[in-house]
Every structure is written in structure tokens, then in C-alpha cells.
Amino acid sequence: MTTQQIPVVVLAGFLGAGKTTLLNHLLRSSRGTRIGVMVNDFGDIGIDAMRIAGQVGSTVSLGNGCLCCAVDASELDEYLEVLTRPESRLDVIVIEASGLAEPQELVRMVLASENERIVYGGLVQVVDAAEFSATRERHPETDRHLPIADLVVVNKTDRVSAAELRAVHETVGGLAGKAVVVDATHGRIDPELLFDRVAPEGEIEGQMSIEDILYGDGDGDPHVHPHASYETVSLTAATPLDPRRLMAFLDARPEGLYRIKGFVDFGAADPDNRYAVHAVGRFLRFYPERWPAGEERLTQLVLIGCGVDAEGLRKELAECERTGPQDAPDEHGMWGVLRYVQQTEEEPA
């Protein structure tokens, strides 16, 4: 990969769903992760540094390495260019859809962007469990937004009964299709669902930071980790994977499997390169890069999802390994993979 691309996450949800609370939680939980936030109004971001609230079109530093800028939809590309400059050193960008545009329009703009420093990070739709039925009545477009979401956060679950929550899940599940659905209170979801957290220099990965100890997540017991009910499945394979079999697995990846990241060794099908893979929701992209000199050739994948069958996933991926003469590569074997490699102007389409 020539440059590490920055995932751009679109965060949507109607007024009162808890979208801004979730965004603030991500900022409070950023620790060593540098987050760029694009909103149309500074006012709802409950970070002390934001009290200097600038005018539309301004950019401010939040003091923890994160940046926030106020934009409208027409300025999206302009500010993606600003936030992705190397000197910003951002790890992820979150666009709050409220007040900017329809979420599907923002997703289209991100996907259509010619900025080579970004990659689509998924559409997160926040719904209010307690007001879900009323919201659908007031905003029938909810039924149009949920089917395009990659992750649906059912927020304020502490305000409804178990029976009411089941009813919300039934409706959301029916509308959202293959999107992953997770529950939350006070917008608390694990940031690992959306992006890879970066441990600050000198901090041991997994240890509690001073901010965690003093402030927790801002709501409730600071020692309660805001895990959503999801699983992380890791796979390492010394045997190269068959590209056709892997693509069959990816094309039919099960509901609940939200993120896939890592490196794939296709062996003799492309002996010069390993393939970084990035998948979020329905979005998939491969990045071929030269094998580092002297590095052991392994496939290493991490799969993140909700309600997934971990052992089943490991078995399916194991079946993608090349195991015999019948798996000898052919000249068309990589075509399925290459469909998801971003072409540059110098490369043939």
C-alpha cells in the first residue's frame, strides 16, 4: 500500500437518537487515536475545547489530537482534503450526517471522492429504542435509511422493556437486511467496531488510561467497558488461500460480519504480492503490495461481527486454503480479487 488510507465513517440518525452522544463517546475514548470530525454545527459537540465554536468553514483542534470542522455537504471534498493532509496525522474521520445531507448522498460522495488518502468506513445509523415507532411515523424516510446502513446502533435500550426491545429489533432487522445491529445505552459502543484504536506512545495496549480512570466513558460506572455484543475472530494460515474460494466466502459473508481486515497470501496466483483487505458492511477493497523482505508469508485476518459463528467462520476460511493439485492457479483465478483493487490513472481499468 503506497499510503495508509484513512477510513471515513458516516454517522446518521434523527434528532434525539443519540448520534451526538455516540460521537462524543468516541472522542472521549479516542486516547491515542486521532479523529477528524465533520459536523454542520459545533454547538452539539460537548467537548470543552469546542466552546470556542467558530463559524461555518472553520477548523479547530480538540487538544487530544482530534480535529473538528464545520462544513456543509458542498464542502465535503474540500475538507476531506484538509483533514487528510499528512500533517494532520488523523487515523479516522467521522462525518455527522444530520443537517448536512441525506446519509445515502454522503455515502455516495465519499465513495465517489477522488481523494486517494481515504477509504469508506461504513454508514452507522443510530435509532432511539424508546422513540423508534414515533420516529418512523414522523420520519418515514427511516425505512429508506436503514437498508443502506452497515451498522445500526439501537440506542437508549435502558429506557424500554425487554418486550419492547425485541419488537424494535424485529422491525430494525427486517428493514436493515444484512446490517449489523448492536444495542447501546448513552451511545456507548466499542470504538473497535468502527476503527482501530491507536495506543498512545508509552502506554501498554489494553491498560486503562488516566482519562479512563478519572472520567470513564462519561456515563455510569467508569470501569464498565462499553463492549457491544460482538466477537473478534482471528485467523492465521501458513497455506496460501485460493482466490476463487476466498471470493466465494466474501461474496456470501454471513449476516453480522461487519469488518474484515488483514493480509492475504494467494501463493503462486501472485507470488510477488500480499493483499491487504479492508471490508466494512458490503464494501470490500484489496490493496496489493510487495512482500516485505524476509517476512514469513502468512495470511492473517481479523473478522469483527455480532452474533457470528466463530468456529464456523474459521472452518469456512480454512476451506479456502490450497490443499492439493486441484488448487493449482489458473490465469483467471485472480479476476474476482482484482475487481476490488482500486485502479490508479496509470493502471488499466
N, C-alpha and C positions, 0 to 999 in steps of 0.2 A: 504494500500500500504506500503510495507516494506521500500522502498526508493523512493523519488520523482524522476522520470526518467526525463532526460534532452532531449528535442526534438532536433533532428538533421535534419536541413533543407539543402537540396541540391540546390544550386543556379547555373543555367546554362544559357548559351547564347553565341552567337558568338561574336567575337571581334568587338567592336564598338556598340553593342546593348545597352550598359549602365549598364551592370551587376556590374561592379566595382563601378560605381556611386551609384547604389542602395545599394551596400554593405556599402559604406562609409556613406550614409544617415542613414542606420540602426545603424552604430556605433556612429554617431553624435547624434542620437536620443535615445541612449541607456539609458541615465540618470541613474537610479538605476539598470538597467538590465545588468547583466554581460554576455557578449557574447564571445564565443570562435570562432575564425575564422581559417579555414584551407585553405591555398592557396599554389600554387606552386611557387609563386614569390612575395616577399614583395613589389616590385617596384611600382605596380599599386595602392597600398593602400595609399590613400592620407591623412594619419594621421601623424602629426608631429613626434610622437614617433617612427614611422616606419622608419625614416631616418637612424636609427642605423642599418637597414637592415642586418640581419645575414645571415648565409649560410643555404642552404637547410638542414632541420633537426633541426633547431633552433626554440626556442620559446621565444617570447618577450611579455612583458606587455605593454598595451597601456596607462596605467596610470589612466584610468577611471574604472578599474576593469575588463576590457576586455583583452583577450589574443589572440595572433596570432601566428600561427606556419606554417612553410613551409614544405610541405610534397609532396610525390608522392603517387600514388594510392596504391603501395605495402605497404606503411607505414600507411595506413588509420587506421587499428585496433590499431596499436601501439600508435598512437597519440590520438585516442579516449580514450584509457586507460589513457594517461597523462592528457587530458583535463577533464576527468570525475572524477578525484581524488577529494575526499571531500574537500581538502584544496584549490582547485581552485574555488569552490563555484560558478560555472557557472550556468546560467539559460537557455541558449540555445547555440547550436553550429551550425554555418553556414559553409558548405563546398562549396567552389567555384570550379565548375567542370572544367572550362577552363584550359586546359593544364594538367589536371590530368587524365581524362579518359572520355569515353562516359558517359553521365549522367545516362543512364539506368544501366551501370555497377556499378556506385557509389551507386545508389539506391539499387541494389541487395546486394552490400557489406554491406550497412547499415542494411538492413533487415536481412541479414544472420549473422550479428555480434552477438557474444555470450556475449557481454558486457551488463549486466543486468541493467546498470545505464543509458542506452539511450533508446529512442523510436523514431521511424521515424516521422519526422516533415513535410514531403512533398517535392516534386520537384517543384521548381519555375523556369520557363523558361522565359527569358527576350528576347523580339524581338524589333527590331528597326522599328517603323512605317514607317519612311521615306525611309528605305532601304530594306523593307521586301521582295519585289519581287526580287530585285537583290541578296539578301542573299539566297533566295531559289534557284536561278539559280546557284550561286557559291557553295552552300552547300545543295544539295538535301536531305541530312540527316535531315534537318529541319522537313521534313514531317514525319520523324520517331520519332523525339524527342517530338513534340507537343502532340501526342496522349497519351504519358505516363506522361505528366505534371499534377500536381494537381492544380497549379495556373500559369496562363500566364499573364505576365505584358507587355502590349503594350506600350512601352516607346517612348519618343520623339513625343508625339501626337501634340505638338505645332508646329511641322515642316511640317505638312500635312494639306490639306484641309479637310473639313467635308466629302466630297465625297470619298476622298482617304482613310480616316479613316474607313468609312463604308465598303469599299472594303477589307481593311485589316482585319476588324472584321469578315466579311463574310468568308474569307479564313481561318483565325485562328479558328473560331468557327467550321467550317467543319472538320478541322484536329484534333482539341483538344478534341472533344467529350464532356464529362461532366466536363472538367476542368473549373474552374472559370477564367474569363478573366476580367482584370481591366486595365484602362488607367493610364498613368503616364507621367509627364514631369520631366526631370532631375532625374529620378529614385526615385521620392518621392512617396512612398506608406506608409500607416499607419502600423507601426510595429505590431499593434494588429492583423493584418491579419495573421502574421506568429508566434507570440509568445506573451505571457502575459508579459506586461511591469511591472517592479517592481519599486514602488515609493521609492526613497531614504529615509533613516531614517530622520524624522523631516520634510519631505515635505508632504503637503496636496495633496492627489491624485487629479489630474486634473489641479493643478495650474501650471503656467509657471515657468520653472526653470531659473536660471541665464543664463545657456547656451542657452535656447530658446530665451530669451530676447536679449542677446548680439549677437548671431550668427544665430538664426533662424534655418533653415534647410540647410543653405549654398547656396541657390539659391533663388533669388526673395525676396518677402516680408516675413520677419521673422514671421509675425503674421498670415500668411495663413497656416492653419493646413493642412497637406498633406493627407487628407482623400481621399481614393479611394471611388468610389460609391458603398458602401456596407452597409449592415444593420446588427445590432446585435439584436437577438431575445432572450429574457429571459423567462423561464418558471419555475414556482414553483407549485408543485402539492402535496397536502396532502394525496391524494388517491394513493395507490401503483399502479405501472404500470404492465400490463400483458406482460410477456416476449415475447410471440409469436407475439403479436401486435406490440411491440416496434421493434422487429427484422424485421417485415414486413415493418415498416416505414423506418428503417435504410437501409434495402436492396434496397428500392426503393426511397431513398432520392433524392430530386429534383436537377436538374442542378443548379449550382450557390451556393449550400450549401457547403461551404468549410471546416469549422471547427465546431466540436461539443465537448463540454467539460462539466463536471459537475458530479453529483452523481444521481444514480437511486435507488429507493426503490422498490423492487419486492415483498414486503409484505410476505405473507405466503409461496411463492415459495422459499424464502431463508430468513427466519426471523432473522438470526444471522448477516447477512452482508448487507452493502450497496455496490453498484458497481460504482466505478469511471469509467467514459467513456472518451475515447480520440479518436477522429476521425479527419482525415485530408485527404481531397480528397477521395480516395477509401479505404484508410487504416482505420481500426477500431480495437480497443482493449478495453477490460474491465478489471478492477482490483478490485476483491472483497476484502473488508476489514471490520473488525468488526465495528459495530456501536459504536461511542463514547458514553460513559456512560452519560445518562441524556440528550442526544441531541434529538431534535424533529425529527421524521422520515419523511423526505420530499424528493421528487425528485426535484432537482434543476439543470436545464440545461441552457447552453448558446449556441446559434447557430449563426454562423457568415457566411454571404454569400453575394453574389452580385446579384441583380435583383430577390431576393426571395420574395415570397408572405408571409409576416409576419403573417397575420391573418390566412392564410391557414395552415401555419406550426403549429400555436397554436391549431387550430382545429384538425389537424391530431394527434398531441401529446395528446390532451385531449381525443381522441377516444382510446388511448392506456391505459387509466385508467381502473382499475377493477371497475365495476359498479353493478354487480349482481351475483346471484348464478351460472350463466353460466360461470363465470370467475374463479371458484374455481381451484387452481393449480393442475396440474397432474404431474406424475413422470417424464414425458419427456418435460415438458414445458420450462425448463431452458437449454435444449440442444443447442438451437440456440445461446444463450448468451455464454455458456461455450466454444463454438468453438473459441471464440475470447478472451479467457483468456489465457495468456501466461503460459505455463506449466514450472515448475521447474524440476530439476532432481529427486526430491523426490516425485513429483506428478505423477500420472498415465497419460499417454498421451491420 
